[in-house]
Structure formats: structure tokens, C-alpha cells
Amino acid sequence: MKGCNILASILCQSVRHLTIKGGCFDDKTRRCISAPNLISLKLAPCQGLTPLLDSMPSLVTASVESFDQQYHYCFDVPCEGCDRQARFPVVLEGLSAATNLELTTDDQLSIFRMDLKWCPMFSKLKCLLLNKWCVADYFTGLVYFLQHSPILETLTLLLDFQTHEKWHVMETYGIYDPKEQSPLSKHLKVVKIIRSSTKEDVIVDRILKILCAHGVPSEQIDIQ
């Protein structure tokens, strides 16, 4: 689906591969994607509320680019297919069975970071790509995935900051204490840190300390 405005939920038992690129989701009602037999999922809308993802136990590969500009959970706005009195994670729980996962957004207060409070475990995840959202708010996203992806093998971090951006991490990076974190599983073999410029060097230094605290040796880290 390319360039489509999606104003209804997607409910399908048989679909196995789903790509939504461009267009937008509803910006007033959070829609639902319920496709339990999905093997691959790619969401890259232009705008609107990121859809509520139902359980996808067969999921192998997923890429989600969020443009959700409203920082709330699904109980704060009308959601199709769920009890508004309940509180649900929006995206990450539905993606937790994936083996290969990409999560990108331009927002510090991303739907991904809000979903972390529900503590999904990524027990099958081997390859993970995150962009700058994972370093906001004391590197919450990065640390979470290091601690909840026990067989992670490859981690890619895209530090794609723009010149005008002043993220909260730039003000608080010195507070974080990596000694408080537990060691990571020895499955992690490759970490790629891709910078848009050398202005991210202070963030890279902090990431290196976090990785070291989780048992990742420096020779496994590639900084580009």
C-alpha cells in the first residue's frame, strides 16, 4: 500500500507480508492492525497516529517508522478494537516476536519509548536497528533493548541528528551511571554506530561506556 490514507483498521487472518509506505493514518482515532500470521511488516507512513499492533507470533522481519506527534497511549484517544478503559502498549508488544527489527522516529517522546514501560521481552531478536530516539532521556531505549534482547547478535545505531536539534540527552549525559547496568549476553557480536557528523561524539562516548558496562568489547564496535 503506497500513498494511501488509511482511515480504518486492518483485520486479516491470511496476510503474511504487509508494507505501508507514504500516505497517513487517522490523526484522531488510533487504528489497529490485526494480522496474526504476518511474517514481514513495514510501516512508513507520512503522518498520523501509529496503529495499535496486535500480536504477531510468526513475525520475522519488521520495520516501523513512527510519525506519531501525539504523546499518549491508546487509552488517551479512541482506539478501534480495544477497551478504552484498559491500558495497552501500542507497538512494541506486537513486534516482540521479531527476529529482525528496525525502529525509527524523529521524536524524542516517541511511542516506542512510552511502550517500554510495559516491559516486552524480545526473546527471538537477533538484528536490531535504532535511531536517535534510543539515546533520549538517559539512553532509556538503548539500555532497555540491551537488557531485554537476550540473543541479540547485531545492533545498529543511527545517530542522525540535524544541526538545529537540541535533544535532552545533550544536557543530561553526564548523569548516567553505567555501573548500575547488568552484563549483556555474549551473543552480541557486532555493534555499528553511524554518525551524521562529529557533533555526536559526546553521545558516542556515553554509548561506548554503556556497551562496556554490558560486556561488549571495543573490538566488536564499529564507529562510522
N, C-alpha and C positions, 0 to 999 in steps of 0.2 A: 504494500500500500504506500504510494508516494504522493505527497501533496494533498492528502485527504484531511478534511475537517471531521474529526470523529466525535460525534455527539451522543453516542450510545455505547453501552458496554459490549465487549466481545466475549461471547459464550460459545465455546465449540469443543466438543469432546475429541474430534478426529484430527484437527490440525496439528501438524508436527513441526512446521517451520513457519515463523511469523516475523516479518520485517515491516516496520512502520517508520518511514523516513519523510521528514518535512511535514507540512500541514500542522494541525494543532488539535489538542484535546479540549474539552469543555473547560472553561475557566471559572465556572460557578459550581458545578457538580463533579465530584471525582468519580470517574467511570471505573469499571472493573474489567480485567482480563482474566477470564477463567478458561484455561486450556490445559488441562492436567497431563496431556500426552505430548506437550511441546518438548522437542529436542533442542531447538535453537530459537533464540529470541533476540531481536534487535529493535530497540526503541530509540528513535532520534527525532522527536517532534520539534517544531519551532517554538511552540508556546503552549500554555495551558497547564492544568493540574496533572501531575504524573499519575497514571492509573494505579489503582489498587490491584496488586498481583496476587492471584490465588496460588495455592500450592502447585508446584510443577515437579513432581518426584522424578521424572525422566529427563529433566533438563541437563544438557551437557555444556552448551555454549550460550552465553548471554552478554549483551552489551546494552547498557541503559544510559542515555544522555538525558539528564533532567533539566527542564526549564521552569520548574515549579517556583513561582515567585511568591507564593503564599505560604508562610512558615507555620503550618498547622498539621495536625494529624487528621485522619479521615473522620474523626468524630466531631471536628470543628466545622465541617461543611457537609452537605448532603452527599451520601455515598450510595450508589446503586448496589444492591445485593448484600448489604450488611446491616447489622443492628446499630443504629446511631448511638445507642446508649453504651455500647461496648467500645473498647479501645483496641485498635489493631495496628500492627506495623503496616506500612503501605507497600514497600518494595522488597526489602531485604529478606524477609521470611519466605516469600515466594521464590526467591533466587537461591536459597540456601543449599539446594542440591546440585548446583552447577559445578562443573569441573574447571571451566574456563570462564572468567568473569571480568567485564570492564564496566567501571562506574565512573562517569564524568559529569561535572556540572560546573557552572561559573559562580555558584552561590556558596558563601561561607555557611549560612544557615540552611544547609541542604536537607532535602528529605532523607538522604542517606544517613546523615549524622543523627537526625532525630530518630531514625529507626533503630539505631544502635542500643537504645535503652531497653529494647525487647530481647536483647541478647541472643540473636540467632547464631547457631553454630554452623560453620561451613566445613563439614567433615569430609567432603569429597573434593574440595577446591585445591587445584594444583597450579593454575596460572591466574594471576590477578594483576589488573591494571587499574590504578587510581590516579586522579589528577589532583590539583591543588586543594580541593576540599578536605582531603585527609590530613592536612597539616594545620588546619584551623583549630582554635580552641585547645591549645596544648597538645596538638598532634593526636587528637582523640581517635580519628578514623584509622590512622596508620597503626597505632598501638592496638586498637581493637582487633584488626584483622591479623596482626602478628600473634595475638593470643587466642583467636577463635578459628584458626585455619591450620589444624594440626599436621596436615600432609602437604602444605604449600611448598611448591618447588621453585616457581619463578614469580618474582614481584617486580613490576614496572611502575615507577612514579614519574608522572609528567608534571613538572613544576612550570606550568605555562602561565606565569603571571604577566599581566600587562603593566606598562610603565606607570599608569595612573593609579593602580590598585594599592591600597594600604590594608593588608589583611591583619587581623587581630594577632596572628602568630608573630608578627614582626615586633610587637610590643611586649609579648609575654614569653618568648622563647627561653629566656634565662631562668624561668621558674621551674621548669620541668625537671624532675629528678629521675633519670633512667634506672637508678638502683632499685627503685620500687617495683620494677617490672620483672616477671618471671622469664626464664630461658625459653627460647623457641625450639620447636622440634628440629632435629638435624636434617629434615627433608629439604629445607630451603637451600637451593644451590646457586641461584643467580638473582641478583638484585640490580636493576638498571634504574639509574636516576638521570632523567633527561631534563636539562635546564633550558629555558628560553634565553637566559643571559646570566652573567656572573652576579647579578644583583641578588640571586637566590642563594649565594654561598653561605650566608649565616644560617639559612634553613637547612641546607645540605649538611652543615657541621652538626646541627642538632639531630638530624636523621641518622647520621653515622653513629652518634652516641647511643641512640635508641636501638639501632641494629646490633651494635656491640653488646649492649645490655641483654639482648635476646639471643646471644650466642652466635651471631653471624660474623664470620671472619672477614677482614677487609679485602682479602684476595677474591672474594666472591661478589664484590660490589663494583659495578661499572658506572662511572660518572661521565656523562656526555654533555 
